[in-house]
Amino acid sequence: MEKWGVGPDRLHEVNPALVILRVTGFGQSGPYATRRAFGTLAEAMTGFAHQTGQPDGPPTLPPFGLADGVTGLAGAIAVLLALYHRRRNGGQGQVIDVSLIEPLLTILGPGPSVFDQLQLVPGRHGNRSPNNAPRNTYLTRDGRWVAISTSATPVAERVMRLVGRPDIADKSWFQSARERVRHGDQLDSILTAWIRARDFEDVMESFDLAGAAIAPIYDVEQLMEDPQVKAIDAITTIEDEDLGPLKMQNVMFRLSKSPGSIRFTGRRLGQDNEQVYGERLGLDPHRVAELRADGAI
């Protein structure tokens, strides 16, 4: 937009109350500020890909826009904070700088701190965790995959008792998550054999009765048929202007006083230009028409 004289800085000068979110690959300053970028580059540079995949396999990228999605959530939070600041500071707006790098880096854990203090570089662990065990994916007799996590020691104990190995749960080392990780091969072999000898429904019911943590590994069709997903309306139906009834993800949280809802499935390119550039940004209709004629909007 700066080519047409309506860049964020100028807009903010014209209306200091505006809250403007700027999302770029690497941020507004620094040697990479003008580089082209996609979420894939952030997933590569932050160390996410380096830590994802099998130990003897290549770095692995996610098959969806992980960095883009995390950045979108971070940007929404930043806008809310800026609006709150504006309300408490006499209508003062501000320009927000969000890169694709920093939100994903934030949720990747304490890697920079660990390296700073111990010079340790985290590697790839497949579906295992460096923090607890057993934790992996397992195949049932009838060909279904399940995921198990034992982040809490009592849950790990229940799992071992369920699979007929209370002797393992009673060992002194079992009380330490770090030690359980060191015995990961042994624990995995026990669970793999027990689950492989049983059908999916039997495994799920047994874990539920034992109070242990397990979940099926779904494809999208199975997800949409899950009774819990249906009960909380996590996949809801919205009327689309072109497609009619359309299933899509619902709002990700529900506030008790203002639960929120989806107003539309998506907007056509430029459908809201008059409202955004006119009512929100204060440009007169003639200027909006000029921008449209120039191909800017």
C-alpha positions as CSV (number, residue, x, y, z in Angstrom):
1,M,0.0,0.0,0.0
2,E,2.9,2.3,0.5
3,K,3.3,2.6,-3.3
4,W,-0.1,4.4,-3.4
5,G,0.7,6.7,-0.4
6,V,-1.4,4.9,2.2
7,G,1.3,2.9,4.1
8,P,0.8,2.1,7.8
9,D,3.0,4.9,9.0
10,R,1.1,7.5,7.1
11,L,-2.3,6.1,8.1
12,H,-1.2,6.3,11.7
13,E,-0.1,9.9,11.3
14,V,-3.5,10.7,9.8
15,N,-5.4,8.9,12.6
16,P,-3.2,8.2,15.7
17,A,-6.0,6.2,17.2
18,L,-5.6,3.4,14.6
19,V,-4.4,0.0,15.7
20,I,-2.5,-1.4,12.7
21,L,-1.1,-5.0,12.6
22,R,1.9,-5.6,10.3
23,V,2.8,-9.3,9.8
24,T,5.9,-10.1,7.8
25,G,8.3,-13.0,7.6
26,F,11.2,-11.5,9.6
27,G,9.9,-8.3,11.1
28,Q,10.1,-4.6,10.1
29,S,13.8,-4.2,10.9
30,G,17.1,-6.2,10.7
31,P,19.0,-7.6,7.7
32,Y,16.1,-9.9,6.6
33,A,13.4,-7.3,6.8
34,T,12.9,-7.1,3.0
35,R,13.3,-10.8,2.3
36,R,10.3,-12.8,1.0
37,A,9.0,-15.4,3.4
38,F,6.4,-18.0,4.0
39,G,5.6,-20.0,7.2
40,T,7.7,-22.8,5.9
41,L,10.8,-20.7,6.4
42,A,9.9,-19.9,10.0
43,E,9.3,-23.6,10.6
44,A,12.8,-24.2,9.3
45,M,14.7,-21.4,11.0
46,T,13.1,-21.7,14.5
47,G,14.4,-25.2,15.0
48,F,10.9,-26.8,14.6
49,A,11.9,-28.9,11.6
50,H,15.2,-29.8,13.2
51,Q,13.4,-31.3,16.2
52,T,10.6,-33.0,14.2
53,G,10.9,-36.5,12.6
54,Q,12.5,-39.8,13.3
55,P,16.0,-39.8,14.9
56,D,17.6,-41.3,11.8
57,G,15.4,-39.4,9.4
58,P,15.5,-35.9,7.8
59,P,14.2,-32.7,9.4
60,T,10.5,-32.7,8.9
61,L,8.1,-29.8,8.0
62,P,4.5,-29.8,9.0
63,P,1.9,-30.6,6.2
64,F,-0.1,-27.5,7.1
65,G,0.5,-23.8,7.9
66,L,1.7,-24.1,11.4
67,A,3.8,-20.9,11.6
68,D,1.0,-19.0,9.8
69,G,-1.6,-20.2,12.2
70,V,0.4,-19.5,15.3
71,T,1.3,-16.1,14.0
72,G,-2.4,-15.4,13.3
73,L,-3.2,-16.1,16.9
74,A,-0.3,-14.0,18.2
75,G,-1.4,-11.1,16.0
76,A,-5.0,-11.3,17.3
77,I,-3.7,-11.2,20.9
78,A,-1.5,-8.3,20.0
79,V,-4.4,-6.3,18.5
80,L,-6.5,-7.0,21.6
81,L,-3.7,-5.8,23.9
82,A,-3.3,-2.6,21.7
83,L,-7.1,-2.0,21.9
84,Y,-7.0,-2.3,25.7
85,H,-4.0,0.1,25.8
86,R,-5.9,2.5,23.6
87,R,-8.9,2.5,25.9
88,R,-6.7,3.1,29.0
89,N,-4.5,5.8,27.4
90,G,-6.8,8.4,25.9
91,G,-7.4,6.7,22.5
92,Q,-3.8,6.2,21.6
93,G,-3.3,3.6,18.9
94,Q,-0.1,2.0,17.7
95,V,1.5,-0.1,14.9
96,I,2.2,-3.7,15.8
97,D,5.2,-5.6,14.4
98,V,4.7,-9.4,14.3
99,S,7.1,-11.7,12.4
100,L,6.5,-15.3,11.5
101,I,9.6,-16.3,13.4
102,E,8.8,-15.1,16.9
103,P,5.4,-16.7,17.8
104,L,6.5,-20.1,16.7
105,L,9.8,-19.7,18.5
106,T,8.0,-18.8,21.7
107,I,6.0,-22.1,21.8
108,L,9.0,-24.3,21.0
109,G,10.1,-24.4,24.6
110,P,13.3,-23.6,26.5
111,G,15.7,-24.6,23.8
112,P,17.6,-21.2,23.7
113,S,18.0,-21.1,27.5
114,V,19.1,-24.7,27.6
115,F,21.7,-24.1,24.9
116,D,22.8,-20.9,26.6
117,Q,23.5,-22.7,29.9
118,L,24.4,-26.2,28.8
119,Q,25.3,-26.0,25.1
120,L,22.8,-28.8,24.4
121,V,21.1,-28.9,21.0
122,P,17.7,-30.8,21.0
123,G,17.4,-33.4,18.3
124,R,14.7,-35.6,16.8
125,H,12.8,-38.2,18.9
126,G,10.1,-39.4,16.5
127,N,6.9,-39.8,18.4
128,R,8.7,-40.1,21.7
129,S,9.3,-37.3,24.2
130,P,12.5,-36.4,25.9
131,N,10.5,-35.5,29.0
132,N,8.4,-38.6,29.8
133,A,7.8,-42.2,28.8
134,P,6.0,-44.2,27.7
135,R,4.8,-41.8,25.0
136,N,4.3,-42.9,21.5
137,T,1.9,-44.2,18.8
138,Y,0.9,-47.8,18.8
139,L,-0.9,-50.1,16.4
140,T,-3.9,-52.2,17.5
141,R,-4.6,-55.7,16.2
142,D,-7.3,-54.5,13.9
143,G,-5.1,-51.9,12.3
144,R,-6.0,-48.7,14.2
145,W,-3.4,-46.3,15.6
146,V,-3.6,-44.8,19.1
147,A,-1.5,-42.2,21.0
148,I,-0.5,-42.6,24.6
149,S,1.0,-40.0,27.0
150,T,2.2,-40.5,30.6
151,S,3.3,-37.0,31.5
152,A,2.2,-37.7,35.1
153,T,3.8,-40.6,37.0
154,P,0.5,-41.9,38.5
155,V,-0.8,-42.2,34.9
156,A,2.3,-44.1,33.9
157,E,1.8,-46.4,36.9
158,R,-1.8,-47.1,35.8
159,V,-0.6,-48.0,32.3
160,M,1.9,-50.5,33.5
161,R,-0.6,-52.1,35.9
162,L,-3.1,-52.3,33.1
163,V,-0.8,-54.1,30.7
164,G,0.1,-56.6,33.4
165,R,3.5,-55.2,34.5
166,P,3.1,-53.9,38.0
167,D,6.6,-55.0,38.7
168,I,7.8,-52.3,36.4
169,A,5.7,-49.6,38.1
170,D,7.2,-50.7,41.5
171,K,10.8,-50.2,40.4
172,S,12.5,-47.2,42.0
173,W,13.6,-45.7,38.7
174,F,10.0,-45.6,37.5
175,Q,9.2,-42.7,39.7
176,S,11.5,-40.4,37.7
177,A,10.3,-39.2,34.3
178,R,13.9,-38.8,33.2
179,E,14.7,-42.4,34.2
180,R,11.5,-43.6,32.4
181,V,12.8,-41.9,29.2
182,R,16.1,-43.8,29.6
183,H,14.1,-47.0,29.8
184,G,12.0,-46.0,26.8
185,D,12.8,-49.0,24.6
186,Q,11.8,-51.4,27.3
187,L,8.5,-49.6,28.1
188,D,7.6,-49.2,24.4
189,S,8.2,-52.9,23.8
190,I,5.8,-53.8,26.6
191,L,3.0,-51.5,25.4
192,T,3.5,-52.4,21.7
193,A,3.0,-56.1,22.4
194,W,0.0,-55.5,24.7
195,I,-1.8,-53.2,22.3
196,R,-0.9,-55.2,19.2
197,A,-2.7,-58.2,20.7
198,R,-6.0,-56.4,21.1
199,D,-8.6,-54.6,19.0
200,F,-9.0,-50.9,19.0
201,E,-12.3,-50.8,21.0
202,D,-10.9,-53.1,23.6
203,V,-7.7,-51.0,24.0
204,M,-9.7,-47.7,24.3
205,E,-12.2,-49.1,26.8
206,S,-9.4,-50.7,29.0
207,F,-7.4,-47.5,29.2
208,D,-10.6,-45.5,30.0
209,L,-11.5,-47.9,32.8
210,A,-7.9,-47.7,34.2
211,G,-7.9,-43.9,34.2
212,A,-5.0,-43.8,31.8
213,A,-4.6,-41.2,29.0
214,I,-5.1,-42.4,25.4
215,A,-6.6,-41.0,22.2
216,P,-7.3,-42.4,18.8
217,I,-5.2,-41.1,15.8
218,Y,-7.9,-39.8,13.5
219,D,-8.1,-38.8,9.9
220,V,-10.5,-35.9,9.2
221,E,-13.4,-38.2,8.5
222,Q,-13.1,-40.0,11.8
223,L,-12.6,-36.7,13.6
224,M,-15.9,-35.3,12.3
225,E,-17.8,-38.5,13.4
226,D,-16.4,-38.4,17.0
227,P,-19.2,-38.1,19.6
228,Q,-17.2,-35.6,21.7
229,V,-16.4,-33.4,18.7
230,K,-20.1,-33.4,17.9
231,A,-21.2,-32.7,21.5
232,I,-19.2,-29.5,21.8
233,D,-19.9,-28.5,18.2
234,A,-16.2,-28.3,17.4
235,I,-17.1,-28.8,13.7
236,T,-20.1,-26.6,13.0
237,T,-22.2,-25.8,10.0
238,I,-22.3,-22.3,8.5
239,E,-24.3,-21.0,5.5
240,D,-21.9,-20.0,2.7
241,E,-22.9,-17.5,0.0
242,D,-21.8,-19.9,-2.7
243,L,-21.8,-23.4,-1.3
244,G,-24.7,-23.4,1.0
245,P,-24.3,-25.4,4.3
246,L,-20.6,-25.8,4.9
247,K,-18.9,-27.6,7.8
248,M,-15.9,-26.0,9.3
249,Q,-14.1,-25.5,12.6
250,N,-16.0,-23.6,15.2
251,V,-14.7,-20.8,17.4
252,M,-11.8,-22.2,19.5
253,F,-13.1,-21.0,22.9
254,R,-16.4,-20.1,24.4
255,L,-16.9,-17.1,26.8
256,S,-19.8,-17.5,29.2
257,K,-21.1,-14.0,28.7
258,S,-20.1,-13.5,25.0
259,P,-19.6,-17.0,23.5
260,G,-19.0,-15.7,20.0
261,S,-20.0,-17.3,16.7
262,I,-18.9,-17.5,13.0
263,R,-20.6,-14.8,11.0
264,F,-19.4,-16.0,7.6
265,T,-17.2,-18.7,6.0
266,G,-15.0,-16.2,4.2
267,R,-15.3,-13.0,2.1
268,R,-14.7,-12.4,-1.5
269,L,-11.6,-10.4,-2.4
270,G,-12.4,-6.7,-1.9
271,Q,-15.9,-7.4,-0.6
272,D,-15.5,-5.1,2.4
273,N,-13.2,-2.4,1.0
274,E,-15.7,0.4,1.4
275,Q,-16.2,-0.4,5.1
276,V,-12.5,-1.0,5.9
277,Y,-11.0,1.9,3.9
278,G,-13.9,4.2,4.2
279,E,-15.5,3.8,7.6
280,R,-12.5,2.4,9.5
281,L,-9.6,4.2,7.9
282,G,-11.3,7.4,7.0
283,L,-10.6,7.5,3.2
284,D,-13.3,9.3,1.2
285,P,-15.1,7.3,-1.6
286,H,-13.2,9.1,-4.3
287,R,-9.9,8.0,-2.8
288,V,-11.1,4.4,-2.4
289,A,-12.2,4.5,-6.1
290,E,-8.8,5.7,-7.1
291,L,-7.1,2.9,-5.2
292,R,-9.4,0.4,-6.8
293,A,-8.7,1.8,-10.3
294,D,-4.9,1.6,-9.6
295,G,-5.2,-2.0,-8.6
296,A,-4.1,-1.3,-5.0
297,I,-7.3,-2.8,-3.5
